[in-house]
Amino acid sequence: MANKTTKLACGLLACGLTLSLATPVFAEETQTPTALDATTTQETTTDAASPTTATTGSVTPKTDVTFTKNATVTPADFVTITDTTNSPTLAFKSGAEATTTAAGTFTTTIIATFADTTTQEITADYTVTEPASKPIVKADAALATAKTGVTTEINVAVTDPSKFVTAASGVTLSFAKAPVVNRLGAQTVTVAATNGTTTENITATYTVVDTTKPVITVDEEDFYVFIDEEWTADELVSATDNSGFVKVYFENGKEFLDTTTEGSHTTVIVAEDASGNTSSVTLSYEVLGDDVFFFDAPVVDVNKTTATDVYGKAEPNTTVFIISEDGEDLLGMAKADANGNFHSKLDTPLVKGQTVYLLSIDEETGEISDVAKFTFQGGKLQVSPVEDTKKPAVVKTAQKADPAPVVKTQTPPTTTTNMKELPKTGDNSSAGIVFAGLTISALAAFYLRKRS
């Protein structure tokens, strides 16, 4: 530009000198442009329109370029264009394209092509990183959680779901699948938990166990049996258990009660359920000989006896008891006179086919008679052998308070009994009948057990 300015100045100077020589005075200001002027104007105009070519340094690599793995990239991501005058376009150099498929530090080459067809290669470094881990979003708190180590007793109903799960505040529980309690072992239950808007079903595992001991029921802890009778454990007691299964047996392992020797004995009976829980009871009993009776059984006068009046003969001065067939009810009683005659008026008439038992007791000595069995047949009592009777299922005997002494006769039996003294019942008073009824019913049950 300095050279062009000098030329213009010289031209103007030469023009000034020419005008000065040709015209001594000032000429008019309006003049026709000279060829020099035209040339000068043209040069100036041409110079102003000439483009400026951008240098190759107008595209520079970026620094600290980082992408996440598998990100999409373009050439423009790697360079900075400092001058857009020559309109550069960008492309990856073949064979040096940028990739983000693996983490690490890499290099790529960018080709910048300008409007004048010139090009520039730019090398750029970049880093690929693993994507950041997504934050763990805490799930909503459970409405209820299953408990562990839960046990429940067999055949004991469970109505509270909270036995199996722990509920959050404000949560209501109910059974979606009811618990099973009738079989031992591991079981599952489903509990529905709801907070009013959301309901969850929780399955819990529990174990049904049996820790309850059987219950033994004894009708009488002190009883009498005859020598050599065979009595099993379940004939002497009854037992129940919450599991529904229970077995009873003698603790000594024997099948039958020991009745081989006369006298007082004890035995232990065990009740055991399916889980091995056991209960036991100790029973006392007396083994009697066959000649335990002191005198004969009463004899009924069938010709005089009616449905309401029983006549007969018994041991003199003894009390005669008329007992129901099951040995539970005292139907009537009477005092035999010095000749043994007795008459008992029954409160409830006998019916056809009804069987009764009669026996007599000496209230002073406690001595007892054998037992007589009669069946009423529409106006008459027919005699039947007592030995044909069946043994009752439950063993009973009189509760003993102050035992009366046994008076030995001139030909005493080899075995004596330990019967309690009965109250005086000569007038058949209601109180005496009730008390005597309870006692004699127990005695009758003892007698009627004698096996054939």
Steps between C-alpha positions, in 0.01 A plus 500: 500500500793737560610472133152571375477817713834633362389457142179696564695787659744528207213506255331779677825697517565463126148605418542808720817603323348467156204710589726762651705531181213513255277742685651774695183579674268276691279286279142405570452238773300273270730295285482194283675209673829410344606153408704495813199566706312220336788266554535599856131454570497164334799382698351608823170332430665180388718486809201540733313205347788250523416216761725425795602127512459344850808342644516130591510595867134603500396146623657386828451180715300521819653392828356280776246342267302230688210278398305227678517151364290438184433873454438632144775745385562734200826662371386836637517351852880484476604842348444873537462720184660838571429652154202410283592733211607219270206278605680187621316167495601219737528121463680213671809382320445155357644241732521741790135537587410555865324214682344480847432129532766452766622706792849653477708779342514515118607722205307597186582708191269765355528632139394865455428591132478874417311683226818544297541121508793515734496253794630471852551187720434539869593225752292495818520290816187391685392280791212250523362426847256246638150641554431613854309246713134577535407597851324223691146605558378368832185299454195585698502340842320164518160504663592191704782249532486130585620391843744212538502212746126510562344193665140427589338223700320227310121530482507841672331754272696816408286804423762778516707547178763698692621167641657439158594848366612839629294786359607860437319783676145548381485165316207261546556124484270213403541139390502445124576132566402373843765325710492119523522376858373140478825337388852512634799645314585796274204689352443828313245775547417802283422830668348798316636838613327823395545868577173602339641559151748218448471131590788252523489124559775368725571125521641387833633162608419356843520165679214316668625334819351299783634589843182432696492193725204261485233527767425185699160457662474249784157397624642358817857495623422231760312198372454127542556213259478125532800277491631405154270741317646656186465877487665714230612858560228653285237319710620680812546855367397716208735750331465787253748714313482811280662307215209256495727199552597352833592155624500372857713224644643371825833656588647159581437389141257225589185448298271443797463624857680281750226300675698187577515551877240614753551819695579867438687608186581811298551547129610789277314562174656720230320695227712596198414705190646489148772754586624304800343722766403289800290520814473237770283409795550263791206278596454299819296182494413198708505147362224289656467125519206305360356441850461866584124473562390441859150370425266410216327747274145611578219285357193663345152365570379503140143415597453810715724745308336762276624790293498723809558257788788256532478224763757241597744356755856608579755461778317591821544854624676618183403783269387395154576726202329481162723653231461579131671280245777753433568527874440876498156536660361382831143393419401391850622376835357311801603358834481120536345396833632241741361227272654659189170614347505835318260721304616794286252743344639653177447867416520422127314189380693236316429449130485178307848375412675719761792335680597584859759380751453427871757470776501543876747654744537465874529865598666414830777279371531602135450141392342464158303243307533359155302673225167383355380598153127510410311600188143628530260328258164673530409408852779263600875519559694224334833392646811511276857397587711800602806345341355573154523876550747708306773702657425875510732725301586712802624373833322648801497439872378670815698799625649381826493724807517321834502130414287282723670208668442162349349257746626151454241224500571153630598405146653822371587539133864502405476857370331790675375822346561856604147635450384822668222489759164587346255739663192373674225469239225313681245777445586551132538874559583702193838608634593145585389374162706760317815428695451128494417519133833654417682246709314192389523601135873503536497167676275352236732606227777322686298181529364502152848513354566141599588310187337176392 
